Amino acid sequence: MCSRDSSKLNSTRKRDRSSATADSNSSPSPNSRALGTLGENLVAEWLQQQGWEILHRQWYCRWGEIDIIALETDRETEINRGNENSRFPILRLRSAQVPDSQTLAFVEVKTRRRGNWDAGGMLAVSAAKQAKLWQTAEIFLSNHPDLANNSCRFDVALVRCEPLRQKAKPILAPLTGENSPSAVSENYLLTLQEYIRSAFSN
């Protein structure tokens, strides 16, 4: 009886200490998942301003998760050729091209703080990660046959996250081609460092 009460007391003290520590920090640092969501918010907003329709956010199945799934009407054939400056080969999930077809993009967003070890998130998109994304995309297409005839590609968005010293209201700066899109959210400055179209293939 005594040891049970003492054990209960100790666990209560631990709980109280953790909540006191959390309360003492007026602006707790978000975890990696929360930072990732902030980065995805920036990229989704930017894509919408570029004319994309966001179909899904954080779509997941047993193989994994796709951060953003977006749809755009092809306006240039260049979109289907991919980015010539890409560090990876071009992707073709579906080879058939139909007039006025739409492009379906599976977007992987990597949000990193300064001093990261993986080249701003690029190295995290490993061959194993690419295979998981590919399988997840195939399952998505099998669940959405109405989208399966669209031209498909995988894009990678690299977002830089830097803490702000003072609180700031969440705002979104104008997203233009001349400057890097950025936003202030949750006391962090988020900047879209690079957006790589057709970043990899199977």
C-alpha positions as CSV (number, residue, x, y, z in Angstrom):
1,M,0.0,0.0,0.0
2,C,2.7,2.4,1.0
3,S,4.9,1.7,-2.1
4,R,1.9,2.0,-4.4
5,D,1.1,5.5,-2.9
6,S,4.7,6.5,-3.2
7,S,4.8,5.3,-6.8
8,K,1.6,7.3,-7.5
9,L,3.1,10.4,-5.9
10,N,6.3,10.1,-7.9
11,S,4.5,9.9,-11.1
12,T,2.3,12.9,-10.1
13,R,5.5,14.9,-9.4
14,K,7.0,14.0,-12.7
15,R,3.8,15.1,-14.5
16,D,3.7,18.3,-12.5
17,R,7.4,19.0,-13.3
18,S,6.9,18.4,-17.0
19,S,3.8,20.7,-17.2
20,A,5.7,23.4,-15.2
21,T,8.6,23.2,-17.6
22,A,6.2,23.5,-20.5
23,D,4.4,26.4,-19.0
24,S,7.6,28.2,-18.2
25,N,8.5,28.3,-21.9
26,S,6.2,30.9,-23.4
27,S,7.0,29.8,-26.9
28,P,8.1,26.1,-26.9
29,S,10.1,24.9,-29.8
30,P,8.0,22.9,-32.2
31,N,9.0,19.3,-32.8
32,S,10.2,18.1,-36.2
33,R,6.7,17.0,-37.3
34,A,5.3,20.5,-36.4
35,L,8.1,22.2,-38.3
36,G,7.5,19.9,-41.3
37,T,3.8,20.9,-41.3
38,L,4.8,24.6,-41.3
39,G,7.0,24.0,-44.3
40,E,4.3,22.1,-46.1
41,N,1.9,25.0,-45.4
42,L,4.3,27.4,-47.1
43,V,4.8,25.1,-50.1
44,A,1.0,24.5,-50.5
45,E,0.3,28.2,-50.4
46,W,3.0,28.8,-53.0
47,L,1.6,26.1,-55.3
48,Q,-1.9,27.5,-55.1
49,Q,-0.6,30.9,-56.1
50,Q,1.1,29.2,-59.1
51,G,-2.3,27.8,-60.2
52,W,-2.2,24.4,-58.6
53,E,-5.1,22.8,-56.9
54,I,-4.2,21.0,-53.7
55,L,-6.0,17.7,-53.6
56,H,-4.5,16.2,-50.5
57,R,-2.2,17.0,-47.6
58,Q,-0.3,14.3,-45.7
59,W,-2.0,11.5,-47.6
60,Y,-0.9,8.2,-46.2
61,C,-1.2,4.5,-46.6
62,R,0.7,1.4,-45.4
63,W,3.7,2.3,-47.6
64,G,4.2,5.8,-46.3
65,E,3.0,9.4,-46.6
66,I,2.9,12.0,-49.4
67,D,3.1,15.5,-48.1
68,I,1.2,17.3,-50.9
69,I,-0.7,16.0,-53.9
70,A,-1.5,18.7,-56.3
71,L,-3.1,19.0,-59.8
72,E,-2.4,21.6,-62.5
73,T,-3.5,21.9,-66.1
74,D,-0.4,21.7,-68.4
75,R,0.3,25.1,-69.9
76,E,3.6,24.3,-71.4
77,T,5.2,21.2,-72.8
78,E,8.3,22.1,-70.8
79,I,6.4,21.0,-67.6
80,N,6.3,17.5,-69.0
81,R,10.0,17.5,-69.9
82,G,11.0,18.3,-66.3
83,N,13.6,20.6,-65.0
84,E,16.8,20.4,-67.0
85,N,18.8,21.6,-63.9
86,S,17.4,18.8,-61.8
87,R,19.9,16.7,-59.8
88,F,17.8,13.6,-60.6
89,P,16.5,12.0,-63.8
90,I,13.0,12.8,-65.0
91,L,10.0,10.8,-63.8
92,R,7.3,9.2,-66.0
93,L,4.6,7.4,-64.1
94,R,2.3,7.4,-67.1
95,S,3.8,7.9,-70.6
96,A,0.5,8.6,-72.5
97,Q,0.1,12.3,-73.3
98,V,-3.4,13.6,-74.1
99,P,-4.3,17.1,-75.3
100,D,-5.1,19.4,-72.4
101,S,-4.1,16.7,-69.9
102,Q,-3.3,17.7,-66.3
103,T,-0.2,17.1,-64.3
104,L,-0.4,15.4,-61.0
105,A,2.4,16.2,-58.7
106,F,3.4,14.2,-55.6
107,V,5.4,16.7,-53.5
108,E,7.9,15.8,-50.9
109,V,8.6,18.7,-48.6
110,K,11.8,18.8,-46.5
111,T,12.0,21.5,-43.8
112,R,15.4,22.0,-42.2
113,R,17.0,24.4,-39.7
114,R,20.4,26.0,-40.3
115,G,23.4,23.7,-39.9
116,N,21.5,20.6,-41.0
117,W,23.5,17.5,-42.0
118,D,21.6,16.5,-45.1
119,A,22.1,19.3,-47.7
120,G,18.9,21.1,-46.7
121,G,16.9,17.8,-46.8
122,M,18.0,16.7,-50.3
123,L,20.0,13.7,-48.9
124,A,17.0,12.6,-47.0
125,V,15.3,11.8,-50.3
126,S,17.3,8.6,-50.6
127,A,16.7,5.7,-52.9
128,A,14.7,3.9,-50.2
129,K,12.6,7.0,-49.6
130,Q,12.0,7.4,-53.3
131,A,10.8,3.7,-53.6
132,K,8.4,4.3,-50.7
133,L,7.0,7.5,-52.3
134,W,6.6,5.6,-55.6
135,Q,4.7,2.8,-54.0
136,T,2.5,5.2,-52.0
137,A,1.8,7.1,-55.2
138,E,0.8,3.9,-57.0
139,I,-1.6,3.1,-54.2
140,F,-3.1,6.6,-54.4
141,L,-3.7,6.2,-58.1
142,S,-5.3,2.8,-57.7
143,N,-7.6,4.4,-55.1
144,H,-8.3,7.4,-57.5
145,P,-8.7,5.9,-61.0
146,D,-10.2,9.2,-62.2
147,L,-6.7,10.7,-61.8
148,A,-4.7,7.7,-63.1
149,N,-4.5,8.9,-66.8
150,N,-2.9,12.2,-65.9
151,S,0.8,12.9,-66.4
152,C,2.5,12.3,-63.0
153,R,5.7,13.4,-61.4
154,F,7.5,13.7,-58.1
155,D,8.6,17.1,-56.9
156,V,10.9,18.0,-54.0
157,A,10.6,21.2,-52.0
158,L,13.4,22.3,-49.7
159,V,12.4,24.8,-47.0
160,R,14.7,26.6,-44.6
161,C,13.5,27.3,-41.1
162,E,15.0,30.0,-38.9
163,P,13.8,31.0,-35.4
164,L,12.7,34.6,-34.8
165,R,13.7,36.5,-31.7
166,Q,10.5,38.4,-31.3
167,K,6.9,37.2,-31.7
168,A,5.4,37.9,-35.1
169,K,2.0,37.5,-36.5
170,P,1.8,34.7,-39.2
171,I,2.1,36.5,-42.6
172,L,2.9,35.3,-46.1
173,A,5.2,37.5,-48.2
174,P,4.4,37.9,-51.9
175,L,5.5,34.8,-53.7
176,T,7.2,35.9,-56.9
177,G,9.7,34.4,-59.3
178,E,12.2,37.0,-58.4
179,N,12.6,36.2,-54.7
180,S,12.3,33.1,-52.5
181,P,8.8,32.6,-51.1
182,S,8.8,33.1,-47.3
183,A,6.4,33.3,-44.4
184,V,6.5,33.9,-40.7
185,S,4.7,31.4,-38.6
186,E,5.0,30.0,-35.0
187,N,7.9,32.4,-34.4
188,Y,9.9,30.9,-37.3
189,L,10.9,32.4,-40.7
190,L,10.3,29.8,-43.4
191,T,11.8,30.2,-46.8
192,L,11.3,28.0,-49.9
193,Q,15.0,27.5,-50.9
194,E,14.5,25.3,-53.9
195,Y,11.6,23.6,-55.7
196,I,12.7,20.7,-57.9
197,R,10.2,19.5,-60.5
198,S,10.4,15.9,-61.7
199,A,13.1,15.3,-59.0
200,F,13.4,11.5,-59.4
201,S,12.1,8.5,-61.3
202,N,11.6,4.8,-60.4
